[in-house]
Amino acid sequence: MEKTYVPKAGEITQEWYLVDANDQTLGRLATEIARILLGKHKPNFTPGMDTGDFVVVVNCERIRVTGNKMEEKFYYRHSMYPGGLTATSLRDQLKKHPDRVIRAAVWGMLPHNKFGRKIIKKLKVYAGPDHPHSAQQPKPLKFN
């Protein structure tokens, strides 16, 4: 009888990866980041266990999208007052808060529960090329 392998806490190693979002397509980049955060690229991947790695994303203000998404894609928030719905286009969101664009795209690909909220904290997103995580020595990650 074969038993299911479940990694112990001491067997899980978490690495740091650096992703340059310059000229990357938003959705394709977000799927790869979500895959690394979940740990699906590792042989000891177990659903429901945090086997994933940390991801630092730089240059997120220079992300690329296809089609007419710059004008047609909107981000919504509500102030909880009557008539308090605010819609922000992708173009405006990239100007004001470019880190939220990648964070929202990755969050949509993670589980929406306590596990997903724990995983999204391992995503560090920065608008420019500088980041404060050089002490962790993140490995550069290239996508096709």
N, CA, C and O atoms as a GROMACS GRO file, in nm:
protein
  576
    1MET      N    1   0.084  -0.117   0.000
    1MET     CA    2   0.000   0.000   0.000
    1MET      C    3   0.089   0.125   0.000
    1MET      O    4   0.178   0.139   0.084
    2GLU      N    5   0.064   0.213  -0.095
    2GLU     CA    6   0.143   0.335  -0.103
    2GLU      C    7   0.080   0.445  -0.019
    2GLU      O    8  -0.042   0.458  -0.012
    3LYS      N    9   0.165   0.523   0.046
    3LYS     CA   10   0.117   0.631   0.130
    3LYS      C   11   0.144   0.765   0.062
    3LYS      O   12   0.238   0.779  -0.016
    4THR      N   13   0.061   0.861   0.093
    4THR     CA   14   0.077   0.995   0.040
    4THR      C   15   0.193   1.065   0.111
    4THR      O   16   0.201   1.064   0.234
    5TYR      N   17   0.281   1.125   0.031
    5TYR     CA   18   0.395   1.195   0.088
    5TYR      C   19   0.352   1.335   0.129
    5TYR      O   20   0.298   1.410   0.049
    6VAL      N   21   0.377   1.369   0.254
    6VAL     CA   22   0.351   1.503   0.304
    6VAL      C   23   0.481   1.556   0.362
    6VAL      O   24   0.534   1.499   0.456
    7PRO      N   25   0.534   1.665   0.307
    7PRO     CA   26   0.663   1.717   0.357
    7PRO      C   27   0.650   1.772   0.498
    7PRO      O   28   0.549   1.832   0.533
    8LYS      N   29   0.752   1.750   0.578
    8LYS     CA   30   0.757   1.805   0.714
    8LYS      C   31   0.803   1.950   0.707
    8LYS      O   32   0.853   1.996   0.604
    9ALA      N   33   0.786   2.021   0.814
    9ALA     CA   34   0.822   2.164   0.816
    9ALA      C   35   0.972   2.183   0.793
    9ALA      O   36   1.012   2.282   0.731
   10GLY      N   37   1.055   2.092   0.840
   10GLY     CA   38   1.200   2.104   0.822
   10GLY      C   39   1.246   2.072   0.682
   10GLY      O   40   1.357   2.109   0.643
   11GLU      N   41   1.164   2.003   0.605
   11GLU     CA   42   1.202   1.964   0.468
   11GLU      C   43   1.170   2.073   0.365
   11GLU      O   44   1.216   2.065   0.251
   12ILE      N   45   1.093   2.172   0.405
   12ILE     CA   46   1.052   2.276   0.311
   12ILE      C   47   1.153   2.389   0.314
   12ILE      O   48   1.180   2.448   0.419
   13THR      N   49   1.210   2.420   0.199
   13THR     CA   50   1.301   2.534   0.187
   13THR      C   51   1.235   2.638   0.098
   13THR      O   52   1.179   2.606  -0.006
   14GLN      N   53   1.242   2.763   0.141
   14GLN     CA   54   1.181   2.870   0.064
   14GLN      C   55   1.290   2.961   0.009
   14GLN      O   56   1.371   3.015   0.084
   15GLU      N   57   1.290   2.976  -0.122
   15GLU     CA   58   1.388   3.058  -0.192
   15GLU      C   59   1.327   3.196  -0.220
   15GLU      O   60   1.207   3.217  -0.202
   16TRP      N   61   1.410   3.288  -0.264
   16TRP     CA   62   1.368   3.420  -0.307
   16TRP      C   63   1.398   3.434  -0.455
   16TRP      O   64   1.509   3.404  -0.499
   17TYR      N   65   1.301   3.480  -0.532
   17TYR     CA   66   1.318   3.501  -0.675
   17TYR      C   67   1.290   3.647  -0.710
   17TYR      O   68   1.204   3.711  -0.650
   18LEU      N   69   1.365   3.697  -0.808
   18LEU     CA   70   1.349   3.834  -0.856
   18LEU      C   71   1.294   3.828  -0.998
   18LEU      O   72   1.352   3.763  -1.085
   19VAL      N   73   1.184   3.897  -1.021
   19VAL     CA   74   1.119   3.898  -1.152
   19VAL      C   75   1.118   4.041  -1.203
   19VAL      O   76   1.074   4.132  -1.134
   20ASP      N   77   1.168   4.061  -1.325
   20ASP     CA   78   1.163   4.192  -1.388
   20ASP      C   79   1.041   4.195  -1.479
   20ASP      O   80   1.034   4.119  -1.576
   21ALA      N   81   0.945   4.282  -1.448
   21ALA     CA   82   0.819   4.288  -1.522
   21ALA      C   83   0.827   4.377  -1.645
   21ALA      O   84   0.725   4.400  -1.710
   22ASN      N   85   0.944   4.426  -1.679
   22ASN     CA   86   0.960   4.514  -1.794
   22ASN      C   87   0.923   4.440  -1.922
   22ASN      O   88   0.983   4.337  -1.954
   23ASP      N   89   0.824   4.492  -1.996
   23ASP     CA   90   0.776   4.436  -2.123
   23ASP      C   91   0.722   4.294  -2.110
   23ASP      O   92   0.726   4.218  -2.208
   24GLN      N   93   0.671   4.256  -1.994
   24GLN     CA   94   0.607   4.126  -1.976
   24GLN      C   95   0.455   4.146  -1.988
   24GLN      O   96   0.402   4.249  -1.948
   25THR      N   97   0.387   4.046  -2.042
   25THR     CA   98   0.242   4.050  -2.050
   25THR      C   99   0.183   4.020  -1.913
   25THR      O  100   0.225   3.926  -1.846
   26LEU      N  101   0.086   4.100  -1.871
   26LEU     CA  102   0.034   4.095  -1.735
   26LEU      C  103  -0.017   3.957  -1.694
   26LEU      O  104   0.026   3.903  -1.591
   27GLY      N  105  -0.106   3.899  -1.771
   27GLY     CA  106  -0.167   3.770  -1.733
   27GLY      C  107  -0.067   3.656  -1.732
   27GLY      O  108  -0.070   3.572  -1.642
   28ARG      N  109   0.019   3.653  -1.830
   28ARG     CA  110   0.118   3.544  -1.838
   28ARG      C  111   0.218   3.554  -1.723
   28ARG      O  112   0.260   3.452  -1.668
   29LEU      N  113   0.255   3.676  -1.688
   29LEU     CA  114   0.346   3.697  -1.575
   29LEU      C  115   0.279   3.657  -1.444
   29LEU      O  116   0.341   3.594  -1.358
   30ALA      N  117   0.151   3.694  -1.429
   30ALA     CA  118   0.079   3.664  -1.305
   30ALA      C  119   0.062   3.513  -1.285
   30ALA      O  120   0.069   3.466  -1.171
   31THR      N  121   0.040   3.438  -1.392
   31THR     CA  122   0.027   3.293  -1.376
   31THR      C  123   0.157   3.230  -1.330
   31THR      O  124   0.155   3.139  -1.246
   32GLU      N  125   0.269   3.275  -1.382
   32GLU     CA  126   0.398   3.220  -1.341
   32GLU      C  127   0.430   3.258  -1.196
   32GLU      O  128   0.484   3.176  -1.121
   33ILE      N  129   0.398   3.380  -1.158
   33ILE     CA  130   0.422   3.422  -1.020
   33ILE      C  131   0.336   3.341  -0.924
   33ILE      O  132   0.383   3.298  -0.819
   34ALA      N  133   0.208   3.321  -0.959
   34ALA     CA  134   0.119   3.242  -0.874
   34ALA      C  135   0.168   3.098  -0.862
   34ALA      O  136   0.158   3.037  -0.755
   35ARG      N  137   0.222   3.044  -0.969
   35ARG     CA  138   0.276   2.907  -0.968
   35ARG      C  139   0.393   2.896  -0.871
   35ARG      O  140   0.404   2.797  -0.798
   36ILE      N  141   0.480   2.995  -0.869
   36ILE     CA  142   0.595   2.992  -0.780
   36ILE      C  143   0.552   3.015  -0.635
   36ILE      O  144   0.604   2.950  -0.544
   37LEU      N  145   0.457   3.107  -0.614
   37LEU     CA  146   0.409   3.131  -0.477
   37LEU      C  147   0.343   3.007  -0.417
   37LEU      O  148   0.358   2.980  -0.298
   38LEU      N  149   0.271   2.932  -0.499
   38LEU     CA  150   0.204   2.811  -0.451
   38LEU      C  151   0.302   2.695  -0.434
   38LEU      O  152   0.275   2.604  -0.356
   39GLY      N  153   0.413   2.698  -0.505
   39GLY     CA  154   0.511   2.592  -0.496
   39GLY      C  155   0.490   2.481  -0.596
   39GLY      O  156   0.543   2.371  -0.578
   40LYS      N  157   0.414   2.506  -0.702
   40LYS     CA  158   0.384   2.402  -0.801
   40LYS      C  159   0.505   2.364  -0.886
   40LYS      O  160   0.502   2.264  -0.957
   41HIS      N  161   0.612   2.444  -0.879
   41HIS     CA  162   0.732   2.414  -0.956
   41HIS      C  163   0.825   2.320  -0.881
   41HIS      O  164   0.929   2.282  -0.934
   42LYS      N  165   0.789   2.281  -0.760
   42LYS     CA  166   0.875   2.196  -0.677
   42LYS      C  167   0.824   2.052  -0.678
   42LYS      O  168   0.704   2.029  -0.691
   43PRO      N  169   0.915   1.957  -0.664
   43PRO     CA  170   0.871   1.816  -0.662
   43PRO      C  171   0.796   1.780  -0.534
   43PRO      O  172   0.721   1.682  -0.534
   44ASN      N  173   0.812   1.855  -0.426
   44ASN     CA  174   0.743   1.822  -0.302
   44ASN      C  175   0.616   1.905  -0.284
   44ASN      O  176   0.572   1.927  -0.171
   45PHE      N  177   0.556   1.952  -0.394
   45PHE     CA  178   0.432   2.030  -0.387
   45PHE      C  179   0.321   1.948  -0.324
   45PHE      O  180   0.297   1.834  -0.362
   46THR      N  181   0.255   2.008  -0.227
   46THR     CA  182   0.140   1.947  -0.163
   46THR      C  183   0.030   2.052  -0.154
   46THR      O  184   0.053   2.159  -0.099
   47PRO      N  185  -0.089   2.024  -0.206
   47PRO     CA  186  -0.197   2.122  -0.197
   47PRO      C  187  -0.232   2.150  -0.052
   47PRO      O  188  -0.242   2.059   0.030
   48GLY      N  189  -0.251   2.277  -0.021
   48GLY     CA  190  -0.288   2.315   0.115
   48GLY      C  191  -0.170   2.334   0.208
   48GLY      O  192  -0.189   2.370   0.324
   49MET      N  193  -0.048   2.311   0.160
   49MET     CA  194   0.072   2.336   0.241
   49MET      C  195   0.154   2.445   0.175
   49MET      O  196   0.160   2.455   0.052
   50ASP      N  197   0.217   2.526   0.255
   50ASP     CA  198   0.295   2.637   0.204
   50ASP      C  199   0.435   2.588   0.166
   50ASP      O  200   0.527   2.594   0.248
   51THR      N  201   0.450   2.538   0.044
   51THR     CA  202   0.580   2.493  -0.006
   51THR      C  203   0.638   2.592  -0.106
   51THR      O  204   0.744   2.566  -0.163
   52GLY      N  205   0.570   2.705  -0.127
   52GLY     CA  206   0.612   2.800  -0.228
   52GLY      C  207   0.727   2.889  -0.185
   52GLY      O  208   0.776   2.880  -0.072
   53ASP      N  209   0.769   2.975  -0.276
   53ASP     CA  210   0.882   3.063  -0.256
   53ASP      C  211   0.837   3.208  -0.252
   53ASP      O  212   0.722   3.240  -0.283
   54PHE      N  213   0.929   3.295  -0.213
   54PHE     CA  214   0.905   3.439  -0.213
   54PHE      C  215   0.936   3.493  -0.352
   54PHE      O  216   1.026   3.445  -0.420
   55VAL      N  217   0.859   3.594  -0.395
   55VAL     CA  218   0.879   3.655  -0.527
   55VAL      C  219   0.885   3.806  -0.509
   55VAL      O  220   0.797   3.867  -0.448
   56VAL      N  221   0.990   3.867  -0.564
   56VAL     CA  222   1.006   4.012  -0.566
   56VAL      C  223   0.991   4.056  -0.712
   56VAL      O  224   1.065   4.011  -0.798
   57VAL      N  225   0.895   4.144  -0.738
   57VAL     CA  226   0.868   4.192  -0.873
   57VAL      C  227   0.910   4.338  -0.881
   57VAL      O  228   0.866   4.420  -0.800
   58VAL      N  229   0.995   4.370  -0.977
   58VAL     CA  230   1.039   4.508  -0.998
   58VAL      C  231   0.994   4.555  -1.136
   58VAL      O  232   0.960   4.474  -1.222
   59ASN      N  233   0.993   4.686  -1.157
   59ASN     CA  234   0.953   4.749  -1.283
   59ASN      C  235   0.809   4.716  -1.320
   59ASN      O  236   0.780   4.697  -1.438
   60CYS      N  237   0.720   4.709  -1.224
   60CYS     CA  238   0.583   4.672  -1.257
   60CYS      C  239   0.509   4.786  -1.328
   60CYS      O  240   0.402   4.763  -1.385
   61GLU      N  241   0.562   4.906  -1.324
   61GLU     CA  242   0.498   5.016  -1.397
   61GLU      C  243   0.517   5.003  -1.548
   61GLU      O  244   0.451   5.072  -1.625
   62ARG      N  245   0.607   4.914  -1.590
   62ARG     CA  246   0.636   4.898  -1.734
   62ARG      C  247   0.577   4.769  -1.788
   62ARG      O  248   0.629   4.713  -1.885
   63ILE      N  249   0.468   4.722  -1.727
   63ILE     CA  250   0.402   4.600  -1.769
   63ILE      C  251   0.329   4.626  -1.900
   63ILE      O  252   0.297   4.740  -1.933
   64ARG      N  253   0.302   4.520  -1.974
   64ARG     CA  254   0.236   4.531  -2.103
   64ARG      C  255   0.107   4.451  -2.099
   64ARG      O  256   0.099   4.348  -2.032
   65VAL      N  257   0.006   4.497  -2.170
   65VAL     CA  258  -0.119   4.422  -2.184
   65VAL      C  259  -0.154   4.416  -2.332
   65VAL      O  260  -0.107   4.496  -2.412
   66THR      N  261  -0.238   4.319  -2.367
   66THR     CA  262  -0.278   4.302  -2.507
   66THR      C  263  -0.416   4.364  -2.528
   66THR      O  264  -0.492   4.384  -2.434
   67GLY      N  265  -0.446   4.392  -2.652
   67GLY     CA  266  -0.578   4.443  -2.687
   67GLY      C  267  -0.602   4.584  -2.635
   67GLY      O  268  -0.510   4.664  -2.624
   68ASN      N  269  -0.728   4.611  -2.602
   68ASN     CA  270  -0.769   4.744  -2.555
   68ASN      C  271  -0.785   4.748  -2.404
   68ASN      O  272  -0.863   4.828  -2.352
   69LYS      N  273  -0.713   4.664  -2.332
   69LYS     CA  274  -0.731   4.655  -2.187
   69LYS      C  275  -0.694   4.783  -2.114
   69LYS      O  276  -0.747   4.809  -2.006
   70MET      N  277  -0.606   4.864  -2.169
   70MET     CA  278  -0.567   4.989  -2.103
   70MET      C  279  -0.688   5.079  -2.080
   70MET      O  280  -0.695   5.148  -1.978
   71GLU      N  281  -0.783   5.081  -2.172
   71GLU     CA  282  -0.902   5.165  -2.158
   71GLU      C  283  -1.023   5.086  -2.111
   71GLU      O  284  -1.112   5.144  -2.048
   72GLU      N  285  -1.030   4.956  -2.139
   72GLU     CA  286  -1.152   4.880  -2.113
   72GLU      C  287  -1.150   4.801  -1.982
   72GLU      O  288  -1.255   4.758  -1.935
   73LYS      N  289  -1.033   4.781  -1.923
   73LYS     CA  290  -1.025   4.706  -1.797
   73LYS      C  291  -1.034   4.805  -1.682
   73LYS      O  292  -0.964   4.906  -1.679
   74PHE      N  293  -1.122   4.775  -1.585
   74PHE     CA  294  -1.144   4.864  -1.472
   74PHE      C  295  -1.123   4.792  -1.341
   74PHE      O  296  -1.148   4.672  -1.329
   75TYR      N  297  -1.076   4.866  -1.242
   75TYR     CA  298  -1.063   4.818  -1.105
   75TYR      C  299  -1.167   4.893  -1.022
   75TYR      O  300  -1.175   5.016  -1.028
   76TYR      N  301  -1.245   4.819  -0.945
   76TYR     CA  302  -1.355   4.879  -0.870
   76TYR      C  303  -1.327   4.874  -0.721
   76TYR      O  304  -1.268   4.779  -0.670
   77ARG      N  305  -1.371   4.980  -0.653
   77ARG     CA  306  -1.369   4.981  -0.507
   77ARG      C  307  -1.491   5.060  -0.461
   77ARG      O  308  -1.544   5.144  -0.534
   78HIS      N  309  -1.536   5.030  -0.340
   78HIS     CA  310  -1.657   5.092  -0.288
   78HIS      C  311  -1.629   5.149  -0.150
   78HIS      O  312  -1.565   5.083  -0.068
   79SER      N  313  -1.676   5.270  -0.124
   79SER     CA  314  -1.652   5.336   0.003
   79SER      C  315  -1.751   5.292   0.110
   79SER      O  316  -1.740   5.336   0.224
   80MET      N  317  -1.847   5.207   0.077
   80MET     CA  318  -1.954   5.160   0.164
   80MET      C  319  -2.057   5.268   0.195
   80MET      O  320  -2.137   5.252   0.287
   81TYR      N  321  -2.055   5.376   0.121
   81TYR     CA  322  -2.158   5.477   0.128
   81TYR      C  323  -2.244   5.467   0.002
   81TYR      O  324  -2.195   5.419  -0.100
   82PRO      N  325  -2.369   5.511   0.007
   82PRO     CA  326  -2.452   5.504  -0.114
   82PRO      C  327  -2.390   5.583  -0.229
   82PRO      O  328  -2.351   5.698  -0.212
   83GLY      N  329  -2.382   5.521  -0.344
   83GLY     CA  330  -2.322   5.585  -0.461
   83GLY      C  331  -2.171   5.594  -0.454
   83GLY      O  332  -2.111   5.674  -0.525
   84GLY      N  333  -2.109   5.514  -0.368
   84GLY     CA  334  -1.966   5.526  -0.345
   84GLY      C  335  -1.880   5.432  -0.428
   84GLY      O  336  -1.766   5.404  -0.391
   85LEU      N  337  -1.932   5.384  -0.541
   85LEU     CA  338  -1.853   5.296  -0.627
   85LEU      C  339  -1.758   5.379  -0.712
   85LEU      O  340  -1.800   5.474  -0.778
   86THR      N  341  -1.630   5.344  -0.710
   86THR     CA  342  -1.529   5.415  -0.788
   86THR      C  343  -1.465   5.317  -0.884
   86THR      O  344  -1.421   5.209  -0.844
   87ALA      N  345  -1.459   5.354  -1.010
   87ALA     CA  346  -1.397   5.270  -1.112
   87ALA      C  347  -1.271   5.340  -1.162
   87ALA      O  348  -1.273   5.459  -1.193
   88THR      N  349  -1.161   5.265  -1.168
   88THR     CA  350  -1.033   5.319  -1.215
   88THR      C  351  -0.988   5.234  -1.332
   88THR      O  352  -0.983   5.111  -1.322
   89SER      N  353  -0.953   5.298  -1.443
   89SER     CA  354  -0.907   5.222  -1.560
   89SER      C  355  -0.765   5.170  -1.535
   89SER      O  356  -0.694   5.219  -1.447
   90LEU      N  357  -0.726   5.073  -1.612
   90LEU     CA  358  -0.592   5.015  -1.598
   90LEU      C  359  -0.484   5.120  -1.622
   90LEU      O  360  -0.382   5.120  -1.554
   91ARG      N  361  -0.506   5.208  -1.718
   91ARG     CA  362  -0.407   5.313  -1.747
   91ARG      C  363  -0.386   5.404  -1.626
   91ARG      O  364  -0.273   5.438  -1.591
   92ASP      N  365  -0.496   5.444  -1.561
   92ASP     CA  366  -0.485   5.531  -1.443
   92ASP      C  367  -0.426   5.456  -1.325
   92ASP      O  368  -0.348   5.513  -1.248
   93GLN      N  369  -0.461   5.329  -1.311
   93GLN     CA  370  -0.408   5.249  -1.201
   93GLN      C  371  -0.257   5.232  -1.216
   93GLN      O  372  -0.184   5.234  -1.116
   94LEU      N  373  -0.209   5.214  -1.339
   94LEU     CA  374  -0.065   5.201  -1.362
   94LEU      C  375   0.008   5.331  -1.331
   94LEU      O  376   0.125   5.328  -1.290
   95LYS      N  377  -0.058   5.445  -1.350
   95LYS     CA  378   0.006   5.573  -1.319
   95LYS      C  379   0.014   5.595  -1.168
   95LYS      O  380   0.117   5.637  -1.116
   96LYS      N  381  -0.097   5.567  -1.097
   96LYS     CA  382  -0.103   5.596  -0.953
   96LYS      C  383  -0.044   5.485  -0.867
   96LYS      O  384   0.041   5.511  -0.783
   97HIS      N  385  -0.090   5.362  -0.887
   97HIS     CA  386  -0.050   5.249  -0.803
   97HIS      C  387  -0.016   5.128  -0.890
   97HIS      O  388  -0.096   5.035  -0.899
   98PRO      N  389   0.100   5.127  -0.955
   98PRO     CA  390   0.132   5.015  -1.046
   98PRO      C  391   0.150   4.882  -0.973
   98PRO      O  392   0.132   4.777  -1.034
   99ASP      N  393   0.184   4.885  -0.845
   99ASP     CA  394   0.202   4.760  -0.772
   99ASP      C  395   0.069   4.688  -0.753
   99ASP      O  396   0.066   4.565  -0.747
  100ARG      N  397  -0.040   4.762  -0.742
  100ARG     CA  398  -0.171   4.699  -0.721
  100ARG      C  399  -0.218   4.620  -0.842
  100ARG      O  400  -0.297   4.526  -0.827
  101VAL      N  401  -0.172   4.657  -0.961
  101VAL     CA  402  -0.214   4.587  -1.083
  101VAL      C  403  -0.164   4.442  -1.078
  101VAL      O  404  -0.242   4.349  -1.101
  102ILE      N  405  -0.037   4.422  -1.050
  102ILE     CA  406   0.018   4.286  -1.045
  102ILE      C  407  -0.037   4.212  -0.924
  102ILE      O  408  -0.068   4.093  -0.934
  103ARG      N  409  -0.050   4.279  -0.811
  103ARG     CA  410  -0.102   4.213  -0.691
  103ARG      C  411  -0.244   4.162  -0.714
  103ARG      O  412  -0.278   4.052  -0.671
  104ALA      N  413  -0.328   4.241  -0.781
  104ALA     CA  414  -0.466   4.201  -0.808
  104ALA      C  415  -0.471   4.085  -0.907
  104ALA      O  416  -0.552   3.994  -0.892
  105ALA      N  417  -0.383   4.087  -1.007
  105ALA     CA  418  -0.381   3.978  -1.106
  105ALA      C  419  -0.336   3.847  -1.042
  105ALA      O  420  -0.392   3.742  -1.072
  106VAL      N  421  -0.236   3.853  -0.955
  106VAL     CA  422  -0.188   3.731  -0.889
  106VAL      C  423  -0.291   3.683  -0.787
  106VAL      O  424  -0.313   3.563  -0.774
  107TRP      N  425  -0.354   3.775  -0.714
  107TRP     CA  426  -0.453   3.736  -0.614
  107TRP      C  427  -0.570   3.661  -0.680
  107TRP      O  428  -0.626   3.570  -0.620
  108GLY      N  429  -0.605   3.700  -0.801
  108GLY     CA  430  -0.714   3.630  -0.872
  108GLY      C  431  -0.681   3.487  -0.906
  108GLY      O  432  -0.771   3.410  -0.938
  109MET      N  433  -0.553   3.449  -0.902
  109MET     CA  434  -0.510   3.314  -0.937
  109MET      C  435  -0.475   3.231  -0.815
  109MET      O  436  -0.431   3.117  -0.829
  110LEU      N  437  -0.493   3.285  -0.696
  110LEU     CA  438  -0.466   3.213  -0.572
  110LEU      C  439  -0.597   3.173  -0.506
  110LEU      O  440  -0.701   3.230  -0.537
  111PRO      N  441  -0.593   3.077  -0.414
  111PRO     CA  442  -0.716   3.042  -0.342
  111PRO      C  443  -0.764   3.159  -0.257
  111PRO      O  444  -0.683   3.228  -0.194
  112HIS      N  445  -0.893   3.182  -0.256
  112HIS     CA  446  -0.950   3.293  -0.180
  112HIS      C  447  -0.994   3.244  -0.042
  112HIS      O  448  -1.113   3.234  -0.013
  113ASN      N  449  -0.896   3.212   0.041
  113ASN     CA  450  -0.921   3.166   0.178
  113ASN      C  451  -0.800   3.203   0.263
  113ASN      O  452  -0.716   3.283   0.220
  114LYS      N  453  -0.789   3.147   0.384
  114LYS     CA  454  -0.678   3.180   0.473
  114LYS      C  455  -0.544   3.143   0.411
  114LYS      O  456  -0.444   3.213   0.429
  115PHE      N  457  -0.542   3.033   0.339
  115PHE     CA  458  -0.418   2.987   0.275
  115PHE      C  459  -0.372   3.088   0.170
  115PHE      O  460  -0.254   3.120   0.162
  116GLY      N  461  -0.464   3.138   0.089
  116GLY     CA  462  -0.430   3.237  -0.013
  116GLY      C  463  -0.384   3.368   0.047
  116GLY      O  464  -0.292   3.432  -0.006
  117ARG      N  465  -0.446   3.409   0.158
  117ARG     CA  466  -0.404   3.533   0.224
  117ARG      C  467  -0.264   3.520   0.283
  117ARG      O  468  -0.189   3.618   0.290
  118LYS      N  469  -0.229   3.399   0.324
  118LYS     CA  470  -0.093   3.376   0.375
  118LYS      C  471   0.009   3.379   0.260
  118LYS      O  472   0.119   3.431   0.276
  119ILE      N  473  -0.028   3.323   0.148
  119ILE     CA  474   0.063   3.314   0.033
  119ILE      C  475   0.088   3.451  -0.030
  119ILE      O  476   0.200   3.481  -0.069
  120ILE      N  477  -0.016   3.534  -0.041
  120ILE     CA  478  -0.001   3.663  -0.109
  120ILE      C  479   0.096   3.754  -0.034
  120ILE      O  480   0.150   3.848  -0.092
  121LYS      N  481   0.119   3.728   0.096
  121LYS     CA  482   0.215   3.807   0.172
  121LYS      C  483   0.358   3.780   0.130
  121LYS      O  484   0.448   3.857   0.163
  122LYS      N  485   0.381   3.670   0.056
  122LYS     CA  486   0.516   3.639   0.008
  122LYS      C  487   0.546   3.706  -0.125
  122LYS      O  488   0.653   3.685  -0.182
  123LEU      N  489   0.452   3.786  -0.176
  123LEU     CA  490   0.471   3.860  -0.299
  123LEU      C  491   0.508   4.003  -0.265
  123LEU      O  492   0.433   4.072  -0.195
  124LYS      N  493   0.623   4.048  -0.314
  124LYS     CA  494   0.671   4.185  -0.291
  124LYS      C  495   0.678   4.254  -0.427
  124LYS      O  496   0.752   4.209  -0.515
  125VAL      N  497   0.603   4.362  -0.444
  125VAL     CA  498   0.593   4.428  -0.574
  125VAL      C  499   0.641   4.573  -0.560
  125VAL      O  500   0.603   4.643  -0.467
  126TYR      N  501   0.725   4.616  -0.655
  126TYR     CA  502   0.780   4.752  -0.654
  126TYR      C  503   0.769   4.813  -0.793
  126TYR      O  504   0.791   4.746  -0.894
  127ALA      N  505   0.735   4.942  -0.797
  127ALA     CA  506   0.713   5.011  -0.924
  127ALA      C  507   0.842   5.030  -1.003
  127ALA      O  508   0.842   5.014  -1.125
  128GLY      N  509   0.950   5.063  -0.936
  128GLY     CA  510   1.075   5.090  -1.004
  128GLY      C  511   1.171   4.972  -0.999
  128GLY      O  512   1.131   4.862  -0.960
  129PRO      N  513   1.296   4.994  -1.039
  129PRO     CA  514   1.394   4.885  -1.043
  129PRO      C  515   1.459   4.854  -0.908
  129PRO      O  516   1.529   4.754  -0.896
  130ASP      N  517   1.436   4.938  -0.806
  130ASP     CA  518   1.499   4.917  -0.676
  130ASP      C  519   1.407   4.840  -0.581
  130ASP      O  520   1.285   4.856  -0.586
  131HIS      N  521   1.467   4.758  -0.495
  131HIS     CA  522   1.391   4.686  -0.393
  131HIS      C  523   1.479   4.669  -0.269
  131HIS      O  524   1.601   4.664  -0.282
  132PRO      N  525   1.418   4.658  -0.150
  132PRO     CA  526   1.496   4.647  -0.026
  132PRO      C  527   1.528   4.503   0.016
  132PRO      O  528   1.561   4.480   0.132
  133HIS      N  529   1.519   4.408  -0.077
  133HIS     CA  530   1.538   4.266  -0.041
  133HIS      C  531   1.670   4.210  -0.094
  133HIS      O  532   1.679   4.090  -0.122
  134SER      N  533   1.770   4.293  -0.108
  134SER     CA  534   1.898   4.245  -0.160
  134SER      C  535   1.970   4.156  -0.058
  134SER      O  536   2.054   4.076  -0.098
  135ALA      N  537   1.938   4.167   0.071
  135ALA     CA  538   2.001   4.082   0.171
  135ALA      C  539   1.959   3.936   0.156
  135ALA      O  540   2.034   3.846   0.196
  136GLN      N  541   1.841   3.912   0.099
  136GLN     CA  542   1.794   3.775   0.077
  136GLN      C  543   1.855   3.712  -0.048
  136GLN      O  544   1.835   3.593  -0.073
  137GLN      N  545   1.928   3.789  -0.126
  137GLN     CA  546   1.992   3.745  -0.248
  137GLN      C  547   1.895   3.671  -0.341
  137GLN      O  548   1.912   3.552  -0.367
  138PRO      N  549   1.792   3.742  -0.390
  138PRO     CA  550   1.696   3.676  -0.478
  138PRO      C  551   1.760   3.636  -0.611
  138PRO      O  552   1.841   3.709  -0.668
  139LYS      N  553   1.721   3.518  -0.658
  139LYS     CA  554   1.772   3.468  -0.786
  139LYS      C  555   1.688   3.528  -0.898
  139LYS      O  556   1.565   3.528  -0.888
  140PRO      N  557   1.750   3.577  -1.005
  140PRO     CA  558   1.672   3.631  -1.116
  140PRO      C  559   1.596   3.518  -1.187
  140PRO      O  560   1.650   3.408  -1.206
  141LEU      N  561   1.472   3.546  -1.224
  141LEU     CA  562   1.387   3.446  -1.286
  141LEU      C  563   1.346   3.498  -1.423
  141LEU      O  564   1.295   3.609  -1.435
  142LYS      N  565   1.368   3.418  -1.526
  142LYS     CA  566   1.333   3.455  -1.662
  142LYS      C  567   1.215   3.372  -1.709
  142LYS      O  568   1.205   3.253  -1.677
  143PHE      N  569   1.125   3.434  -1.785
  143PHE     CA  570   1.012   3.364  -1.844
  143PHE      C  571   1.026   3.369  -1.995
  143PHE      O  572   1.093   3.458  -2.048
  144ASN      N  573   0.964   3.275  -2.063
  144ASN     CA  574   0.972   3.271  -2.210
  144ASN      C  575   0.892   3.381  -2.272
  144ASN      O  576   0.887   3.392  -2.395
   0.00000   0.00000   0.00000
